[in-house]
Amino acid sequence: MDFTAPQSGFRQHPNMRLRNSSVDGSDGSQLFEDTSGAGPGSQMGNRNKQAGPQADAFAGQTLLSDPMSNLAMVYGSSLASQGRDLVDRNLDRFIPISKLKYYFAVDTVYVGKKLGLLVFPYMHQNWEVNYQQDTPVAPRFDVNAPDLYIPAMGFITYVLVAGLALGTQNRFSPELLGVQASSAFVWLIMEVLAVLLSLYLVTVNTDLTTIDLLAFSGYKYVGMIVGVVAGLLFGKLAYYLSLLWCCAAIFVFMIRTLRLKLLSESAAEGRLVRGTRNQLRMYLTMSIAAAQPIVMYWLTYHLVR
């Protein structure tokens, strides 16, 4: 049987050749524009063209709004500085904030000497405050100068010791501790206000300030702490004995300190001066000193049982 050899390759269909020629040909009549060959540069160019008017408009708005914002900032800062100055002036009428640094200018040596003077004032001789160019020297240079460091620390320590005492009696609660702290603070403020009112009624010309009275009235917390701690450690008898000692010490301390401020010069030196006004000043000094032990006992007697 005779077989003919097969042809190498395949015969392409005529229609297939027509299709390929129509695709590969560079005919200009295409239905869609070919954008596959466009690079990122052309796309960014189109975006820049579209964003160009918007960027110009934004730059114009920024140019117009910057002066207004700067003016508003300057005006706001001026209002803030004026308000701060107004608050400082009004606060200085009642509490001289600028002078508070003087009352906290203490060091360790001063605190030790002052605590010893508060507990044992009987041997101290010179009670006058030293001055330098009509200005009292800082407390760290003069043990007789009043300070606020010891009263502030004494108040905080008293509240902590009161909480400890209440805890040992199984009576501690945050509310009761808050009542203890607030009552001590209210008694202090009432005492200072009563002294100020008495000085106004007696018409005493003195250089005592409100902060001075606050400092002198706050020294009693040292004796209160000593009495409560002694009662917690050694019992109620130790509380009464230590509190009695501290009450006598604070009474002597207040008499010897305030007589130089309230009495006349000759009466402060110990000479007898007759006169109704001087007697009123003497009674006022004695009343301020006698009020310290009463408040000390009132704020501590319920803490020791």
C-alpha positions as CSV (number, residue, x, y, z in Angstrom):
1,M,0.0,0.0,0.0
2,D,1.4,3.3,-1.0
3,F,1.4,6.1,1.6
4,T,2.3,9.7,0.8
5,A,4.5,11.5,3.3
6,P,2.8,14.0,5.5
7,Q,3.5,17.6,5.0
8,S,5.7,19.3,7.5
9,G,3.9,22.1,9.3
10,F,0.3,23.1,9.4
11,R,-1.6,25.1,6.8
12,Q,-3.0,28.3,8.1
13,H,-6.6,29.1,7.6
14,P,-7.2,32.1,5.4
15,N,-9.5,33.7,7.9
16,M,-6.8,33.5,10.6
17,R,-4.4,35.3,8.4
18,L,-6.9,38.1,7.8
19,R,-7.5,38.6,11.5
20,N,-3.8,38.8,12.3
21,S,-3.2,41.2,9.6
22,S,-6.0,43.5,10.8
23,V,-4.6,43.5,14.3
24,D,-0.9,43.9,13.5
25,G,-1.5,46.6,10.9
26,S,-0.9,50.2,11.8
27,D,-4.3,51.3,10.8
28,G,-5.3,54.7,12.3
29,S,-9.0,53.7,12.6
30,Q,-8.9,52.2,16.1
31,L,-12.0,52.2,18.3
32,F,-10.2,53.0,21.6
33,E,-7.1,54.8,22.4
34,D,-4.3,52.6,23.7
35,T,-3.1,54.0,27.0
36,S,-1.2,51.0,28.2
37,G,2.0,52.5,27.1
38,A,1.6,55.7,29.1
39,G,4.1,56.1,31.9
40,P,3.6,57.5,35.4
41,G,5.1,60.8,34.2
42,S,2.2,61.5,31.9
43,Q,-0.3,60.7,34.7
44,M,1.4,63.0,37.1
45,G,1.4,65.7,34.5
46,N,-2.4,65.4,34.1
47,R,-2.8,65.5,37.9
48,N,-0.7,68.6,38.2
49,K,-2.7,70.3,35.5
50,Q,-5.9,69.6,37.4
51,A,-4.5,70.5,40.8
52,G,-2.8,73.7,39.5
53,P,-5.8,76.0,40.0
54,Q,-6.7,74.5,43.3
55,A,-3.1,75.0,44.6
56,D,-3.1,78.6,43.5
57,A,-6.4,79.2,45.2
58,F,-5.2,77.6,48.5
59,A,-2.0,79.7,48.4
60,G,-4.1,82.8,48.0
61,Q,-6.3,81.9,51.0
62,T,-3.3,81.1,53.2
63,L,-1.8,84.5,52.2
64,L,-5.0,86.2,53.3
65,S,-5.6,84.2,56.5
66,D,-2.0,84.4,57.9
67,P,-2.3,88.1,59.0
68,M,-5.6,87.5,60.7
69,S,-4.3,84.5,62.6
70,N,-1.2,86.4,63.7
71,L,-3.3,89.3,64.9
72,A,-5.6,86.9,66.8
73,M,-2.6,85.3,68.5
74,V,-1.1,88.7,69.5
75,Y,-4.5,89.9,70.8
76,G,-5.0,86.6,72.8
77,S,-1.6,86.8,74.4
78,S,-2.1,90.4,75.4
79,L,-5.5,89.5,77.0
80,A,-3.9,86.6,78.9
81,S,-1.1,88.8,80.2
82,Q,-3.6,91.4,81.3
83,G,-5.7,88.8,83.1
84,R,-2.7,87.4,84.9
85,D,-1.6,90.8,86.1
86,L,-5.1,91.5,87.3
87,V,-5.3,88.2,89.2
88,D,-1.8,88.9,90.8
89,R,-2.8,92.4,91.9
90,N,-6.1,91.1,93.5
91,L,-4.4,88.2,95.2
92,D,-1.7,90.5,96.7
93,R,-4.4,92.5,98.4
94,F,-5.3,89.5,100.6
95,I,-2.3,87.1,100.4
96,P,1.0,88.5,99.3
97,I,2.1,85.7,97.0
98,S,5.5,87.4,96.3
99,K,6.3,87.4,100.1
100,L,5.7,83.7,100.6
101,K,9.2,82.8,99.6
102,Y,10.5,84.6,102.7
103,Y,8.5,82.3,105.0
104,F,9.8,79.2,103.4
105,A,13.5,80.3,103.4
106,V,14.6,77.7,106.0
107,D,17.2,75.1,106.4
108,T,17.8,72.1,108.6
109,V,19.6,74.0,111.3
110,Y,16.8,76.5,111.6
111,V,14.1,73.8,111.8
112,G,16.0,72.0,114.6
113,K,16.5,75.2,116.6
114,K,12.9,76.3,116.1
115,L,11.5,72.9,117.2
116,G,13.7,73.1,120.3
117,L,12.5,76.6,121.0
118,L,8.9,75.5,120.7
119,V,9.3,72.7,123.1
120,F,11.6,74.3,125.6
121,P,11.4,78.2,125.3
122,Y,12.4,79.0,128.9
123,M,16.1,79.5,128.5
124,H,15.9,81.6,125.4
125,Q,16.9,85.3,126.1
126,N,16.8,87.3,122.9
127,W,13.3,87.3,121.2
128,E,13.7,90.2,118.9
129,V,13.7,89.7,115.1
130,N,16.8,90.9,113.3
131,Y,16.5,93.4,110.5
132,Q,18.6,94.4,107.6
133,Q,17.9,97.7,106.0
134,D,14.3,97.8,107.4
135,T,13.7,94.3,106.2
136,P,13.6,91.2,108.4
137,V,16.3,88.7,107.7
138,A,15.3,85.3,106.3
139,P,14.3,82.7,108.9
140,R,17.3,80.5,108.2
141,F,19.4,83.4,109.6
142,D,17.2,84.2,112.6
143,V,15.5,81.7,114.8
144,N,13.0,84.3,116.1
145,A,11.7,85.0,112.6
146,P,8.3,83.4,111.8
147,D,8.1,80.8,109.0
148,L,5.4,78.7,107.3
149,Y,7.4,75.6,106.8
150,I,7.0,74.2,110.3
151,P,3.2,75.0,110.5
152,A,2.6,73.5,107.1
153,M,4.5,70.3,107.8
154,G,3.0,70.2,111.3
155,F,-0.5,70.3,109.9
156,I,0.2,67.5,107.5
157,T,1.9,65.4,110.1
158,Y,-1.0,66.0,112.6
159,V,-3.5,64.7,110.0
160,L,-1.3,61.6,109.4
161,V,-0.9,61.0,113.2
162,A,-4.6,61.4,113.7
163,G,-5.3,58.8,111.0
164,L,-2.8,56.5,112.7
165,A,-4.6,57.0,116.1
166,L,-8.0,56.3,114.6
167,G,-6.6,53.2,112.9
168,T,-5.4,51.8,116.2
169,Q,-8.9,52.3,117.6
170,N,-10.5,50.6,114.6
171,R,-12.3,53.9,113.8
172,F,-10.4,54.9,110.7
173,S,-12.3,55.9,107.6
174,P,-11.5,58.4,104.8
175,E,-14.5,60.5,105.8
176,L,-13.6,60.7,109.4
177,L,-10.0,61.7,108.5
178,G,-11.3,64.4,106.2
179,V,-13.5,65.7,109.0
180,Q,-10.5,65.8,111.3
181,A,-8.3,67.7,108.8
182,S,-11.1,70.2,107.8
183,S,-12.0,70.9,111.5
184,A,-8.3,71.6,112.3
185,F,-8.1,73.9,109.3
186,V,-11.3,75.7,110.2
187,W,-10.2,76.3,113.7
188,L,-6.9,77.8,112.4
189,I,-8.7,80.2,110.1
190,M,-11.2,81.2,112.8
191,E,-8.4,81.9,115.2
192,V,-6.5,84.1,112.7
193,L,-9.7,86.0,111.8
194,A,-10.5,86.6,115.5
195,V,-7.1,88.0,116.2
196,L,-7.4,90.3,113.1
197,L,-10.7,91.5,114.4
198,S,-9.4,92.1,117.9
199,L,-6.4,94.1,116.5
200,Y,-8.8,96.2,114.5
201,L,-11.0,96.9,117.5
202,V,-8.2,97.7,119.9
203,T,-6.5,99.8,117.1
204,V,-3.0,98.3,117.6
205,N,-0.4,99.7,115.3
206,T,1.8,96.6,114.6
207,D,3.8,95.2,111.8
208,L,2.2,91.8,112.2
209,T,0.8,90.5,108.9
210,T,-1.8,87.9,108.3
211,I,0.9,85.4,107.3
212,D,2.7,86.1,110.6
213,L,-0.4,85.3,112.6
214,L,-0.9,82.2,110.5
215,A,2.6,81.1,111.3
216,F,2.3,81.8,115.0
217,S,-1.0,80.0,115.2
218,G,0.4,77.0,113.3
219,Y,3.2,76.4,115.7
220,K,0.7,74.6,118.1
221,Y,0.7,71.5,115.8
222,V,4.2,70.6,117.1
223,G,2.9,70.2,120.7
224,M,-0.2,68.4,119.4
225,I,1.9,65.8,117.6
226,V,4.1,65.3,120.6
227,G,1.1,64.7,122.8
228,V,-0.7,62.3,120.5
229,V,2.5,60.3,119.7
230,A,3.2,60.0,123.5
231,G,-0.3,58.8,124.1
232,L,-0.1,56.2,121.4
233,L,3.2,54.9,122.7
234,F,2.9,55.1,126.5
235,G,-0.8,55.5,127.2
236,K,-3.2,58.2,128.3
237,L,-1.2,59.5,131.2
238,A,1.8,60.2,128.9
239,Y,-0.6,62.1,126.6
240,Y,-1.7,64.4,129.4
241,L,1.8,65.0,130.8
242,S,3.4,65.7,127.4
243,L,0.4,67.8,126.3
244,L,0.6,69.8,129.5
245,W,4.3,70.5,129.0
246,C,3.7,71.5,125.3
247,C,0.8,73.8,126.3
248,A,2.9,75.6,128.8
249,A,5.7,75.9,126.3
250,I,3.6,77.3,123.6
251,F,2.0,79.8,126.1
252,V,5.4,81.1,127.1
253,F,6.5,81.2,123.4
254,M,3.5,83.2,122.3
255,I,3.7,85.7,125.2
256,R,7.4,86.4,124.7
257,T,7.0,86.7,120.9
258,L,3.8,88.8,120.7
259,R,4.6,91.2,123.4
260,L,7.3,92.7,121.2
261,K,4.7,93.1,118.4
262,L,1.6,94.2,120.3
263,L,2.7,96.1,123.5
264,S,4.4,99.4,123.6
265,E,8.2,99.7,123.7
266,S,8.4,100.3,127.4
267,A,5.9,97.6,128.3
268,A,7.7,95.1,126.1
269,E,10.8,95.8,128.1
270,G,9.0,94.8,131.3
271,R,8.4,98.2,132.8
272,L,4.9,99.0,134.2
273,V,2.9,101.3,131.9
274,R,-0.4,102.5,133.0
275,G,-3.1,103.2,130.4
276,T,-6.3,101.7,129.1
277,R,-5.0,101.1,125.7
278,N,-1.9,99.3,126.9
279,Q,-3.9,97.2,129.2
280,L,-6.1,96.2,126.3
281,R,-3.0,95.2,124.4
282,M,-1.8,93.1,127.3
283,Y,-5.2,91.4,127.6
284,L,-5.1,90.7,123.9
285,T,-1.7,89.1,124.1
286,M,-2.7,87.0,127.0
287,S,-5.9,85.9,125.2
288,I,-4.0,84.8,122.1
289,A,-1.5,82.8,124.1
290,A,-4.2,81.2,126.3
291,A,-6.2,80.1,123.2
292,Q,-3.4,77.9,122.0
293,P,-3.7,75.2,124.8
294,I,-7.5,75.2,124.5
295,V,-7.4,74.4,120.8
296,M,-4.6,71.9,121.3
297,Y,-6.6,69.9,123.8
298,W,-9.8,70.2,121.8
299,L,-8.3,68.7,118.6
300,T,-6.4,65.8,120.3
301,Y,-8.3,64.6,123.3
302,H,-10.5,62.2,121.3
303,L,-7.5,60.6,119.5
304,V,-6.1,58.9,122.6
305,R,-8.2,56.4,124.6
